[in-house]
């Protein structure tokens, strides 16, 4: 049975909606002018403020603690992806049991073993992608720690500001790149949750994809977290 025979028009449309929706959202957040108003890009500016504040102090235990927290969070999600991948492979050996559950749900349609295997393989692919993003982000945060260690102390920075500025920009850029890969991995997990809707039916996948995009867009552009980065006015209330 060919791939085209397994995936009918409805499933192809649902899968296309999922793929295109993920791609467009990622591009809008990372590669367009709209991204400048997004939470991720605005936090990049806060990373720069952090690095410039760090340059003014000799005791950098605070900065070390921040980097440790970033690495621990990244390592947690990478480990979670490994468990998720293992769980997906375990499910591949229990397809008949999954089918008995899925077919009892509304909108699930008839059971197709080959289609269910494709769905599980797609879920594995998503979590593998997320794992590689988190793994790379973890390594980059480690590199950033080294670059932070190479930033001159206050007296050396005052004596040679050009060298200090270059060291600061290297550490900052590495931190921002690591954050971008971390955000991509986290985004993959969110869309992996949307992908679960396909196990119920193609139209459910379309609905869950659009729902996740709306939730992520609201958090990225219209959330309280984004608003708290706005300039604080004197009449602002907590």
Residue frames as a rotation matrix with the C-alpha (Angstrom) as fourth column:
UNK 1
0.579 0.815 0.000 0.00
0.815 -0.579 0.000 0.00
0.000 0.000 -1.000 0.00
UNK 2
-0.256 -0.710 0.656 1.47
0.689 -0.610 -0.391 3.35
0.678 0.351 0.645 -1.05
UNK 3
-0.827 -0.132 -0.547 1.71
0.505 -0.601 -0.619 6.47
-0.247 -0.788 0.563 1.08
UNK 4
-0.846 0.528 -0.069 -0.93
-0.500 -0.743 0.444 8.19
0.183 0.410 0.893 -1.07
UNK 5
-0.233 0.786 -0.573 -3.35
0.002 0.589 0.808 5.31
0.972 0.187 -0.139 -0.55
UNK 6
-0.405 0.036 -0.914 -2.95
0.870 0.322 -0.373 5.45
0.280 -0.946 -0.161 3.22
UNK 7
-0.662 0.104 -0.742 -3.51
0.329 -0.849 -0.413 9.20
-0.673 -0.517 0.528 3.49
UNK 8
0.039 0.757 0.653 -6.80
0.999 -0.030 -0.024 10.32
0.001 0.653 -0.757 1.98
UNK 9
-0.106 -0.057 0.993 -7.63
0.468 -0.884 -0.001 13.92
0.877 0.464 0.120 1.09
UNK 10
0.822 0.493 0.283 -8.91
-0.011 -0.484 0.875 14.79
0.569 -0.723 -0.393 4.57
UNK 11
0.749 -0.593 -0.296 -5.78
0.542 0.291 0.788 13.52
-0.381 -0.751 0.539 6.31
UNK 12
-0.153 -0.810 0.566 -3.50
0.969 -0.234 -0.073 15.20
0.191 0.538 0.821 3.78
UNK 13
0.221 0.329 0.918 -5.33
0.221 -0.934 0.281 18.49
0.950 0.141 -0.279 4.31
UNK 14
0.985 0.169 -0.029 -5.02
0.054 -0.148 0.988 18.14
0.163 -0.974 -0.155 8.08
UNK 15
0.419 -0.902 -0.104 -1.33
0.814 0.322 0.483 17.30
-0.402 -0.287 0.869 7.91
UNK 16
-0.189 -0.443 0.876 -0.71
0.801 -0.585 -0.124 20.20
0.568 0.679 0.466 5.53
UNK 17
0.616 0.488 0.619 -2.54
0.030 -0.799 0.600 22.59
0.787 -0.351 -0.507 7.86
UNK 18
0.919 -0.306 -0.249 -0.41
0.314 0.187 0.931 21.39
-0.239 -0.933 0.268 10.76
UNK 19
0.084 -0.970 0.228 2.90
0.967 0.134 0.218 21.70
-0.243 0.202 0.949 8.88
UNK 20
-0.147 -0.094 0.985 2.13
0.618 -0.786 0.017 25.06
0.772 0.611 0.174 7.27
UNK 21
0.802 0.519 0.294 0.71
0.084 -0.586 0.806 26.48
0.591 -0.622 -0.514 10.49
UNK 22
0.705 -0.623 -0.339 3.81
0.562 0.199 0.803 25.51
-0.433 -0.757 0.490 12.45
UNK 23
-0.176 -0.836 0.520 6.12
0.984 -0.146 0.100 26.91
-0.008 0.529 0.849 9.75
UNK 24
0.089 0.276 0.957 4.29
0.430 -0.878 0.213 30.22
0.898 0.392 -0.197 9.37
UNK 25
0.958 0.288 -0.004 4.05
0.118 -0.380 0.917 30.76
0.263 -0.879 -0.398 13.13
UNK 26
0.441 -0.869 -0.225 7.76
0.750 0.219 0.624 30.03
-0.493 -0.445 0.748 13.62
UNK 27
-0.307 -0.544 0.781 8.67
0.891 -0.453 0.035 32.41
0.335 0.707 0.623 10.80
UNK 28
0.437 0.560 0.704 6.39
0.267 -0.828 0.493 35.13
0.859 -0.028 -0.511 12.18
UNK 29
0.977 -0.048 -0.209 7.95
0.201 -0.136 0.970 34.86
-0.075 -0.989 -0.124 15.64
UNK 30
0.356 -0.934 -0.038 11.59
0.549 0.176 0.817 34.60
-0.756 -0.312 0.576 14.54
UNK 31
-0.482 -0.719 0.500 11.97
0.756 -0.053 0.652 36.15
-0.443 0.693 0.569 11.11
UNK 32
0.054 0.550 0.834 9.56
0.809 -0.514 0.286 39.03
0.586 0.659 -0.472 10.49
UNK 33
-0.612 -0.222 0.759 9.16
-0.080 -0.938 -0.338 42.63
0.787 -0.268 0.556 11.63
UNK 34
0.463 0.869 0.172 6.27
-0.361 0.008 0.932 41.44
0.809 -0.494 0.317 13.80
UNK 35
0.390 -0.353 -0.851 8.76
0.668 0.744 -0.002 39.51
0.634 -0.567 0.526 15.93
UNK 36
-0.601 -0.666 0.442 10.17
0.212 -0.666 -0.715 42.78
0.770 -0.337 0.542 17.32
UNK 37
-0.197 0.616 0.762 7.00
-0.825 -0.525 0.211 43.14
0.530 -0.587 0.612 19.39
UNK 38
0.532 0.395 -0.749 7.10
-0.083 0.904 0.418 39.52
0.843 -0.160 0.514 20.52
UNK 39
0.941 -0.097 0.325 8.12
-0.325 0.015 0.946 38.31
-0.097 -0.995 -0.018 23.96
UNK 40
0.668 -0.718 0.196 11.12
0.694 0.696 0.183 36.34
-0.268 0.014 0.963 22.71
UNK 41
0.147 -0.618 0.772 12.71
0.691 -0.494 -0.528 39.26
0.708 0.611 0.355 20.85
UNK 42
0.556 0.102 0.825 12.04
-0.352 -0.871 0.344 41.65
0.753 -0.481 -0.448 23.71
UNK 43
0.958 -0.251 0.137 13.64
-0.018 0.428 0.904 39.23
-0.285 -0.869 0.405 26.15
UNK 44
0.410 -0.852 0.327 16.72
0.875 0.266 -0.405 39.25
0.258 0.452 0.854 23.93
UNK 45
0.185 -0.304 0.935 17.05
0.009 -0.950 -0.311 42.94
0.983 0.065 -0.173 24.71
UNK 46
0.827 0.134 0.546 16.80
-0.533 -0.121 0.837 42.08
0.178 -0.984 -0.028 28.41
UNK 47
0.783 -0.622 0.005 19.60
0.612 0.771 0.173 39.56
-0.111 -0.133 0.985 27.93
UNK 48
0.102 -0.750 0.653 21.74
0.577 -0.490 -0.653 42.40
0.810 0.444 0.383 26.64
UNK 49
0.443 0.119 0.889 20.81
-0.518 -0.775 0.362 44.49
0.732 -0.620 -0.281 29.69
UNK 50
0.991 -0.094 0.093 21.84
-0.014 0.622 0.783 41.54
-0.131 -0.777 0.615 31.88
UNK 51
0.470 -0.869 0.157 25.22
0.859 0.410 -0.306 41.22
0.202 0.279 0.939 30.17
UNK 52
0.030 -0.461 0.887 25.96
0.198 -0.867 -0.458 44.93
0.980 0.190 0.065 30.42
UNK 53
0.725 0.233 0.648 25.05
-0.573 -0.318 0.756 44.91
0.382 -0.919 -0.097 34.10
UNK 54
0.912 -0.407 -0.052 27.35
0.394 0.834 0.385 41.91
-0.113 -0.372 0.921 34.57
UNK 55
0.280 -0.851 0.444 30.22
0.654 -0.170 -0.737 43.85
0.703 0.497 0.509 33.02
UNK 56
0.185 -0.142 0.973 29.99
-0.376 -0.925 -0.063 46.39
0.908 -0.354 -0.224 35.84
UNK 57
0.702 0.083 0.708 30.46
-0.710 0.162 0.685 43.90
-0.058 -0.983 0.172 38.68
UNK 58
-0.335 -0.908 -0.252 33.37
-0.862 0.404 -0.307 41.73
0.380 0.114 -0.918 39.69
UNK 59
-0.754 0.149 0.640 31.38
-0.325 0.761 -0.561 39.28
-0.571 -0.631 -0.526 41.81
UNK 60
-0.445 0.521 -0.729 29.48
-0.862 -0.027 0.507 37.22
0.244 0.853 0.461 39.23
UNK 61
-0.949 0.163 0.271 27.91
0.019 0.885 -0.466 34.48
-0.315 -0.437 -0.842 41.33
UNK 62
-0.066 0.978 -0.198 24.50
-0.316 -0.208 -0.925 35.84
-0.946 0.002 0.323 40.30
UNK 63
0.145 0.068 -0.987 25.33
-0.984 -0.094 -0.151 35.38
-0.103 0.993 0.053 36.61
UNK 64
-0.833 -0.480 -0.276 26.63
-0.494 0.869 -0.023 31.87
0.251 0.118 -0.961 37.26
UNK 65
-0.694 0.642 0.325 23.41
0.045 0.489 -0.871 30.99
-0.719 -0.590 -0.368 39.06
UNK 66
0.197 0.771 -0.606 21.33
-0.668 -0.347 -0.658 32.32
-0.717 0.535 0.447 36.17
UNK 67
-0.188 -0.349 -0.918 23.28
-0.941 0.332 0.067 30.23
0.281 0.877 -0.390 33.66
UNK 68
-0.978 -0.140 0.155 22.90
-0.189 0.906 -0.378 27.15
-0.087 -0.399 -0.913 35.87
UNK 69
-0.276 0.954 0.114 19.15
-0.144 0.076 -0.987 27.66
-0.950 -0.289 0.116 35.92
UNK 70
0.255 0.331 -0.908 19.00
-0.912 -0.229 -0.340 28.03
-0.320 0.915 0.244 32.14
UNK 71
-0.570 -0.556 -0.605 21.01
-0.722 0.691 0.046 24.84
0.392 0.463 -0.795 31.66
UNK 72
-0.896 0.254 0.364 18.94
-0.073 0.725 -0.685 22.86
-0.438 -0.641 -0.631 34.15
UNK 73
0.065 0.978 -0.198 15.69
-0.426 -0.152 -0.892 23.87
-0.902 0.142 0.407 32.48
UNK 74
0.154 -0.088 -0.984 17.06
-0.985 0.058 -0.160 22.95
0.071 0.994 -0.078 29.06
UNK 75
-0.826 -0.530 -0.190 18.36
-0.505 0.847 -0.165 19.61
0.248 -0.040 -0.968 30.34
UNK 76
-0.560 0.701 0.440 14.97
-0.199 0.402 -0.894 18.81
-0.804 -0.588 -0.086 31.88
UNK 77
0.414 0.775 -0.478 13.14
-0.660 -0.106 -0.744 19.27
-0.627 0.624 0.467 28.59
UNK 78
-0.170 -0.551 -0.817 15.78
-0.923 0.380 -0.064 17.26
0.346 0.743 -0.574 26.69
UNK 79
-0.954 -0.170 0.248 15.32
-0.269 0.853 -0.447 14.38
-0.136 -0.493 -0.859 29.14
UNK 80
-0.169 0.974 0.153 11.54
-0.319 0.093 -0.943 14.65
-0.933 -0.208 0.295 28.84
UNK 81
0.312 0.236 -0.920 11.82
-0.943 -0.044 -0.331 14.31
-0.118 0.971 0.209 25.05
UNK 82
-0.697 -0.613 -0.372 13.88
-0.635 0.769 -0.076 11.11
0.333 0.183 -0.925 25.47
UNK 83
-0.782 0.471 0.408 11.13
-0.045 0.611 -0.791 9.62
-0.622 -0.636 -0.456 27.64
UNK 84
0.185 0.893 -0.411 8.48
-0.568 -0.244 -0.786 10.74
-0.802 0.379 0.462 25.14
UNK 85
-0.065 -0.298 -0.952 10.37
-0.970 0.243 -0.010 9.10
0.235 0.923 -0.305 22.26
UNK 86
-0.952 -0.307 -0.007 10.68
-0.290 0.907 -0.304 5.87
0.100 -0.287 -0.953 24.23
UNK 87
-0.446 0.863 0.236 6.98
-0.148 0.189 -0.971 5.99
-0.883 -0.468 0.043 25.04
UNK 88
0.250 0.522 -0.816 6.10
-0.884 -0.220 -0.412 6.40
-0.394 0.824 0.406 21.35
UNK 89
-0.458 -0.479 -0.749 8.14
-0.744 0.668 0.028 3.34
0.487 0.570 -0.662 20.40
UNK 90
-0.938 0.193 0.288 6.45
-0.068 0.713 -0.698 1.39
-0.340 -0.674 -0.656 23.18
UNK 91
-0.062 0.981 -0.184 3.07
-0.477 -0.191 -0.858 2.43
-0.876 0.034 0.480 21.77
UNK 92
-0.138 -0.038 -0.990 4.04
-0.985 0.105 0.134 1.03
0.099 0.994 -0.052 18.37
UNK 93
-0.909 -0.204 -0.364 3.93
-0.178 0.978 -0.104 -2.41
0.378 -0.030 -0.925 19.94
UNK 94
-0.681 0.723 -0.115 0.43
0.450 0.290 -0.844 -1.78
-0.577 -0.627 -0.523 21.27
UNK 95
-0.939 0.279 -0.203 -1.30
-0.341 -0.653 0.676 -0.47
0.056 0.704 0.708 18.17
UNK 96
-0.486 0.803 -0.344 -4.25
0.344 0.538 0.770 -2.84
0.804 0.256 -0.538 18.47
UNK 97
-0.231 0.374 -0.898 -4.92
0.964 -0.036 -0.263 -1.64
-0.131 -0.927 -0.352 22.01
UNK 98
-0.804 -0.094 -0.588 -4.65
0.083 -0.996 0.046 1.99
-0.589 -0.011 0.808 20.88
UNK 99
-0.871 0.484 -0.081 -7.08
-0.139 -0.084 0.987 1.26
0.471 0.871 0.141 18.06
UNK 100
-0.301 0.793 -0.530 -9.65
0.798 0.514 0.316 -0.12
0.523 -0.328 -0.787 20.50
UNK 101
-0.279 0.144 -0.950 -9.48
0.721 -0.622 -0.306 3.15
-0.634 -0.770 0.069 22.44
UNK 102
-0.871 -0.165 -0.463 -9.38
-0.112 -0.850 0.515 5.51
-0.478 0.500 0.722 19.45
UNK 103
-0.829 0.560 0.003 -12.24
0.160 0.231 0.960 3.90
0.536 0.796 -0.281 17.56
UNK 104
-0.164 0.787 -0.595 -14.54
0.983 0.182 -0.031 4.45
0.084 -0.590 -0.803 20.54
UNK 105
-0.507 -0.087 -0.858 -13.97
0.356 -0.927 -0.117 8.20
-0.785 -0.364 0.501 20.31
UNK 106
0.650 0.759 0.040 -16.20
0.391 -0.289 -0.874 10.42
-0.652 0.583 -0.485 18.16
UNK 107
0.829 -0.225 -0.512 -14.80
-0.516 -0.663 -0.543 11.61
-0.217 0.714 -0.666 14.81
UNK 108
-0.008 -0.924 0.383 -12.13
-0.513 0.333 0.791 8.91
-0.858 -0.190 -0.477 14.84
UNK 109
0.254 0.159 -0.954 -13.38
-0.961 0.155 -0.230 7.02
0.112 0.975 0.192 11.78
UNK 110
0.968 0.097 -0.231 -12.39
-0.106 0.994 -0.030 3.48
0.227 0.054 0.973 10.88
UNK 111
0.541 -0.808 0.233 -9.22
-0.260 0.103 0.960 1.91
-0.800 -0.580 -0.154 12.21
UNK 112
0.900 -0.401 -0.169 -6.31
-0.095 0.199 -0.975 1.82
0.425 0.894 0.141 9.78
UNK 113
0.757 -0.627 -0.187 -3.18
0.513 0.392 0.763 0.19
-0.405 -0.673 0.618 11.18
UNK 114
-0.037 -0.818 0.573 -0.84
0.980 -0.142 -0.138 1.67
0.194 0.557 0.807 8.57
UNK 115
0.269 0.204 0.941 -2.24
0.197 -0.968 0.154 5.18
0.943 0.144 -0.300 9.16
UNK 116
0.990 0.115 0.075 -1.85
-0.055 -0.169 0.984 4.79
0.126 -0.979 -0.161 12.91
UNK 117
0.427 -0.904 -0.022 1.77
0.838 0.387 0.384 3.74
-0.338 -0.182 0.923 12.44
UNK 118
-0.108 -0.418 0.902 2.38
0.731 -0.648 -0.213 6.85
0.674 0.636 0.375 10.33
UNK 119
0.661 0.427 0.617 0.84
-0.078 -0.778 0.623 9.01
0.746 -0.460 -0.481 13.05
UNK 120
0.926 -0.347 -0.150 3.07
0.244 0.246 0.938 7.48
-0.289 -0.905 0.312 15.72
UNK 121
0.094 -0.930 0.355 6.15
0.994 0.108 0.022 7.86
-0.059 0.350 0.935 13.53
UNK 122
0.130 0.029 0.991 5.26
0.394 -0.919 -0.025 11.52
0.910 0.394 -0.131 13.00
UNK 123
0.940 0.242 0.242 4.97
-0.129 -0.407 0.904 12.02
0.317 -0.881 -0.351 16.76
UNK 124
0.580 -0.809 -0.093 8.41
0.692 0.429 0.580 10.43
-0.430 -0.401 0.809 17.22
UNK 125
-0.027 -0.595 0.803 9.80
0.892 -0.377 -0.248 12.79
0.450 0.710 0.541 14.58
UNK 126
0.558 0.314 0.768 8.45
0.029 -0.932 0.360 15.83
0.829 -0.179 -0.529 16.42
UNK 127
0.982 -0.162 0.099 10.00
-0.106 -0.035 0.994 14.79
-0.157 -0.986 -0.051 19.73
UNK 128
0.329 -0.911 0.249 13.30
0.912 0.375 0.169 13.87
-0.247 0.172 0.954 18.06
UNK 129
0.107 -0.221 0.969 13.37
0.568 -0.787 -0.242 17.36
0.816 0.576 0.041 16.53
UNK 130
0.812 0.262 0.521 12.64
-0.239 -0.665 0.707 18.89
0.532 -0.699 -0.478 19.94
UNK 131
0.838 -0.534 -0.112 15.38
0.403 0.469 0.785 16.79
-0.367 -0.703 0.609 21.58
UNK 132
0.051 -0.862 0.505 18.01
0.984 -0.042 -0.172 17.97
0.169 0.506 0.846 19.10
UNK 133
0.284 0.113 0.952 16.94
0.167 -0.984 0.067 21.57
0.944 0.140 -0.298 19.66
UNK 134
0.949 0.103 0.297 17.18
-0.267 -0.234 0.935 21.23
0.166 -0.967 -0.195 23.45
UNK 135
0.656 -0.755 0.014 20.44
0.687 0.604 0.405 19.30
-0.314 -0.256 0.914 23.22
UNK 136
-0.033 -0.657 0.753 22.03
0.821 -0.448 -0.355 21.98
0.571 0.606 0.554 21.07
UNK 137
0.518 0.287 0.806 20.65
-0.138 -0.902 0.410 24.75
0.844 -0.324 -0.428 23.30
UNK 138
0.978 -0.185 -0.094 22.15
0.142 0.267 0.953 23.02
-0.151 -0.946 0.288 26.35
UNK 139
0.236 -0.950 0.205 25.55
0.963 0.257 0.081 22.92
-0.130 0.178 0.975 24.69
UNK 140
-0.009 -0.207 0.978 25.31
0.523 -0.835 -0.172 26.55
0.852 0.510 0.115 23.61
UNK 141
0.853 0.303 0.426 24.41
-0.204 -0.556 0.806 27.65
0.481 -0.774 -0.412 27.13
UNK 142
0.730 -0.668 -0.144 27.52
0.564 0.470 0.679 25.78
-0.386 -0.577 0.720 28.26
UNK 143
-0.087 -0.750 0.656 29.58
0.939 -0.281 -0.196 27.69
0.332 0.599 0.729 25.70
UNK 144
0.405 0.325 0.855 27.96
0.128 -0.946 0.299 30.91
0.905 -0.012 -0.425 26.90
UNK 145
0.983 -0.083 -0.165 29.13
0.165 0.004 0.986 30.15
-0.081 -0.997 0.017 30.44
UNK 146
0.185 -0.977 0.110 32.69
0.931 0.210 0.299 29.90
-0.315 0.047 0.948 29.14
UNK 147
-0.148 -0.204 0.968 32.33
0.692 -0.720 -0.046 33.17
0.706 0.663 0.248 27.23
UNK 148
0.820 0.443 0.364 30.97
0.024 -0.660 0.751 34.88
0.573 -0.606 -0.552 30.34
UNK 149
0.743 -0.610 -0.276 34.07
0.509 0.245 0.825 33.70
-0.436 -0.753 0.493 32.16
UNK 150
-0.160 -0.836 0.525 36.14
0.987 -0.128 0.097 35.38
-0.014 0.534 0.846 29.44
UNK 151
0.582 0.395 0.711 34.47
0.414 -0.896 0.159 38.78
0.700 0.202 -0.685 29.96
UNK 152
-0.465 -0.879 0.104 37.04
0.363 -0.296 -0.884 41.05
0.808 -0.373 0.457 31.65
UNK 153
-0.036 0.356 -0.934 36.58
0.992 -0.102 -0.077 42.28
-0.122 -0.929 -0.350 35.18
UNK 154
0.825 0.538 -0.171 35.69
0.522 -0.843 -0.131 45.91
-0.215 0.019 -0.977 35.86
UNK 155
0.387 -0.735 -0.557 39.23
-0.161 -0.648 0.744 47.26
-0.908 -0.198 -0.369 36.04
UNK 156
-0.589 -0.614 0.525 40.37
0.378 0.365 0.851 45.44
-0.714 0.700 0.017 32.88
UNK 157
0.119 0.730 0.673 37.21
0.989 -0.028 -0.145 46.55
-0.087 0.683 -0.726 31.07
UNK 158
0.862 0.170 -0.478 37.87
0.214 -0.976 0.038 50.17
-0.460 -0.135 -0.878 32.00
UNK 159
-0.024 -0.967 -0.254 41.48
-0.188 -0.245 0.951 49.85
-0.982 0.070 -0.176 30.81
UNK 160
-0.959 -0.265 -0.096 40.52
-0.155 0.215 0.964 48.22
-0.235 0.940 -0.247 27.50
UNK 161
-0.218 0.976 0.003 36.82
-0.469 -0.102 -0.877 48.93
-0.856 -0.192 0.480 26.73
UNK 162
0.022 0.221 -0.975 37.04
-0.996 0.086 -0.003 47.71
0.083 0.972 0.222 23.13
UNK 163
-0.753 -0.360 -0.551 38.17
-0.331 0.931 -0.156 44.22
0.569 0.064 -0.820 24.15
UNK 164
-0.866 0.476 0.156 35.56
-0.024 0.271 -0.962 44.11
-0.500 -0.837 -0.223 26.92
UNK 165
-0.062 0.875 -0.481 32.81
-0.786 -0.340 -0.517 45.11
-0.615 0.346 0.708 24.49
UNK 166
-0.208 -0.083 -0.975 33.83
-0.839 0.527 0.135 42.37
0.503 0.846 -0.179 22.05
UNK 167
-0.959 -0.171 -0.227 33.85
-0.029 0.854 -0.520 39.75
0.283 -0.492 -0.823 24.82
UNK 168
-0.606 0.794 0.042 30.44
-0.253 -0.142 -0.957 40.92
-0.754 -0.591 0.287 26.02
UNK 169
0.039 0.646 -0.762 28.93
-0.968 -0.163 -0.188 40.75
-0.246 0.746 0.619 22.52
UNK 170
-0.578 -0.294 -0.762 30.26
-0.525 0.848 0.072 37.22
0.624 0.442 -0.644 22.03
UNK 171
-0.975 0.217 -0.041 28.66
0.162 0.579 -0.799 36.02
-0.150 -0.786 -0.600 25.27
UNK 172
-0.361 0.887 -0.288 25.43
-0.489 -0.443 -0.752 37.87
-0.794 -0.131 0.593 24.48
UNK 173
-0.110 0.308 -0.945 25.15
-0.985 0.095 0.146 36.47
0.134 0.947 0.293 20.97
UNK 174
-0.807 -0.222 -0.548 25.81
-0.194 0.975 -0.109 32.93
0.558 0.018 -0.830 22.15
UNK 175
-0.845 0.534 0.014 23.14
0.084 0.158 -0.984 33.33
-0.527 -0.831 -0.178 24.83
UNK 176
-0.154 0.820 -0.552 20.61
-0.762 -0.454 -0.462 34.63
-0.629 0.349 0.695 22.31
UNK 177
-0.332 -0.021 -0.943 21.30
-0.797 0.540 0.269 31.79
0.504 0.841 -0.196 19.87
UNK 178
-0.970 -0.040 -0.239 20.90
0.092 0.852 -0.515 29.24
0.225 -0.521 -0.823 22.66
UNK 179
-0.591 0.801 -0.095 17.60
-0.184 -0.249 -0.951 30.84
-0.785 -0.545 0.295 23.65
UNK 180
-0.144 0.539 -0.830 16.35
-0.979 -0.200 0.040 30.68
-0.145 0.818 0.557 20.06
UNK 181
-0.566 -0.105 -0.818 17.02
-0.384 0.911 0.149 26.95
0.730 0.398 -0.556 19.87
UNK 182
-0.959 0.269 -0.086 15.43
0.195 0.408 -0.892 26.42
-0.205 -0.873 -0.443 23.27
UNK 183
-0.354 0.870 -0.343 12.33
-0.575 -0.492 -0.653 28.28
-0.737 -0.034 0.675 22.13
UNK 184
-0.240 0.225 -0.945 12.20
-0.905 0.300 0.301 26.16
0.351 0.927 0.131 18.96
UNK 185
-0.854 -0.110 -0.508 12.31
0.026 0.967 -0.254 22.99
0.519 -0.230 -0.823 21.03
UNK 186
-0.791 0.601 -0.109 9.59
0.086 -0.068 -0.994 24.23
-0.605 -0.796 0.002 23.35
UNK 187
-0.237 0.695 -0.679 7.49
-0.890 -0.436 -0.135 25.22
-0.390 0.572 0.722 20.35
UNK 188
-0.553 -0.023 -0.833 7.87
-0.544 0.767 0.340 21.70
0.631 0.641 -0.437 18.98
UNK 189
-0.950 0.230 -0.210 6.48
0.310 0.648 -0.696 20.27
-0.024 -0.726 -0.687 22.21
UNK 190
-0.476 0.814 -0.331 3.47
-0.339 -0.518 -0.785 22.59
-0.811 -0.262 0.523 22.02
UNK 191
-0.091 0.434 -0.896 2.79
-0.995 -0.012 0.095 21.58
0.030 0.901 0.433 18.44
UNK 192
-0.858 -0.196 -0.476 3.32
-0.186 0.980 -0.068 17.96
0.480 0.030 -0.877 19.45
UNK 193
-0.751 0.660 0.012 0.35
0.115 0.148 -0.982 18.42
-0.650 -0.736 -0.187 21.78
UNK 194
-0.056 0.727 -0.685 -1.66
-0.801 -0.442 -0.403 19.74
-0.596 0.526 0.607 18.84
UNK 195
-0.530 -0.260 -0.808 -0.53
-0.770 0.545 0.330 16.75
0.355 0.797 -0.489 16.75
UNK 196
-0.950 0.178 0.257 -2.23
-0.009 0.806 -0.592 14.39
-0.312 -0.565 -0.764 19.22
UNK 197
-0.140 0.960 -0.242 -5.55
-0.574 -0.278 -0.770 15.58
-0.807 0.031 0.590 17.80
UNK 198
-0.259 -0.014 -0.966 -4.80
-0.939 0.238 0.249 13.61
0.227 0.971 -0.075 14.63
UNK 199
-0.991 -0.121 -0.066 -5.25
-0.099 0.959 -0.266 10.37
0.095 -0.257 -0.962 16.57
UNK 200
-0.387 0.922 0.017 -8.90
0.105 0.062 -0.993 11.31
-0.916 -0.382 -0.121 16.96
UNK 201
0.443 0.540 0.716 -9.41
0.778 0.165 -0.606 12.55
-0.445 0.825 -0.347 13.42
UNK 202
-0.357 -0.658 0.662 -8.13
0.910 -0.405 0.089 14.90
0.209 0.635 0.744 10.70
UNK 203
0.211 0.494 0.844 -10.55
0.288 -0.856 0.430 17.71
0.934 0.152 -0.322 11.48
UNK 204
0.934 0.017 -0.357 -9.61
0.357 -0.115 0.927 17.51
-0.025 -0.993 -0.113 15.15
UNK 205
-0.004 -1.000 -0.016 -5.96
0.950 -0.009 0.313 17.99
-0.313 -0.014 0.950 14.10
UNK 206
-0.271 -0.027 0.962 -6.91
0.602 -0.784 0.148 21.14
0.751 0.620 0.229 12.21
UNK 207
0.699 0.635 0.329 -8.81
0.118 -0.556 0.823 22.42
0.706 -0.536 -0.464 15.24
UNK 208
0.779 -0.446 -0.440 -6.02
0.543 0.130 0.830 21.64
-0.313 -0.886 0.343 17.73
UNK 209
-0.216 -0.884 0.415 -3.41
0.975 -0.221 0.038 23.18
0.058 0.413 0.909 15.43
UNK 210
-0.059 0.274 0.960 -5.32
0.320 -0.906 0.278 26.45
0.945 0.324 -0.034 15.13
UNK 211
0.903 0.423 -0.080 -5.99
0.180 -0.202 0.963 26.43
0.391 -0.883 -0.259 18.88
UNK 212
0.410 -0.835 -0.368 -2.30
0.833 0.177 0.525 26.02
-0.373 -0.521 0.768 19.73
UNK 213
-0.377 -0.539 0.753 -1.33
0.811 -0.584 -0.012 28.77
0.447 0.607 0.658 17.27
UNK 214
0.357 0.598 0.718 -3.83
0.115 -0.791 0.601 31.14
0.927 -0.132 -0.351 18.88
UNK 215
0.935 -0.024 -0.353 -2.61
0.354 0.077 0.932 30.29
0.005 -0.997 0.081 22.39
UNK 216
0.076 -0.995 -0.067 1.06
0.952 0.053 0.301 30.73
-0.296 -0.087 0.951 21.47
UNK 217
-0.280 -0.130 0.951 0.38
0.634 -0.769 0.081 33.95
0.721 0.626 0.298 19.56
UNK 218
0.729 0.586 0.354 -1.50
0.092 -0.596 0.798 35.41
0.679 -0.549 -0.488 22.51
UNK 219
0.791 -0.468 -0.394 1.31
0.511 0.150 0.847 34.52
-0.337 -0.871 0.358 24.90
UNK 220
-0.136 -0.919 0.369 3.94
0.986 -0.088 0.145 35.85
-0.101 0.384 0.918 22.53
UNK 221
-0.630 -0.128 0.766 2.31
0.488 -0.832 0.263 39.18
0.604 0.539 0.587 21.65
UNK 222
-0.071 0.753 0.654 -0.63
-0.284 -0.643 0.711 39.93
0.956 -0.135 0.259 23.97
UNK 223
0.290 0.173 -0.941 0.19
0.687 0.647 0.330 38.31
0.667 -0.742 0.069 27.31
UNK 224
0.998 0.032 0.051 0.80
-0.019 -0.641 0.767 39.96
0.057 -0.767 -0.639 30.67
UNK 225
0.418 -0.908 0.036 4.38
0.634 0.320 0.704 38.68
-0.650 -0.271 0.710 30.46
UNK 226
-0.164 -0.436 0.885 4.92
0.942 -0.337 0.008 40.71
0.294 0.835 0.466 27.29
UNK 227
0.595 0.490 0.637 3.18
0.319 -0.872 0.372 43.75
0.738 -0.018 -0.675 28.74
UNK 228
0.891 -0.250 -0.379 5.40
0.340 -0.185 0.922 43.76
-0.301 -0.950 -0.079 31.82
UNK 229
-0.117 -0.968 0.222 8.36
0.922 -0.023 0.387 44.59
-0.370 0.250 0.895 29.55
UNK 230
0.382 0.311 0.870 6.72
0.639 -0.770 -0.005 47.87
0.668 0.557 -0.493 28.55
UNK 231
-0.683 -0.584 0.439 8.05
0.126 -0.686 -0.717 51.07
0.719 -0.435 0.542 30.11
UNK 232
-0.171 0.595 -0.785 6.55
0.973 0.226 -0.040 51.47
0.154 -0.771 -0.618 33.59
UNK 233
-0.142 0.225 0.964 4.62
0.155 -0.957 0.246 54.70
0.978 0.184 0.101 33.97
UNK 234
-0.899 -0.248 0.360 4.27
-0.258 -0.365 -0.895 56.53
0.353 -0.898 0.264 37.24
UNK 235
-0.210 0.911 0.354 0.54
-0.975 -0.167 -0.148 55.83
-0.076 -0.376 0.923 37.38
UNK 236
-0.172 0.120 -0.978 1.00
-0.396 0.900 0.180 52.11
0.902 0.418 -0.107 36.78
UNK 237
0.212 0.328 0.921 -0.52
-0.975 0.140 0.174 49.90
-0.071 -0.934 0.349 39.46
UNK 238
-0.815 -0.536 -0.218 0.48
-0.536 0.842 -0.067 46.40
0.219 0.062 -0.974 40.50
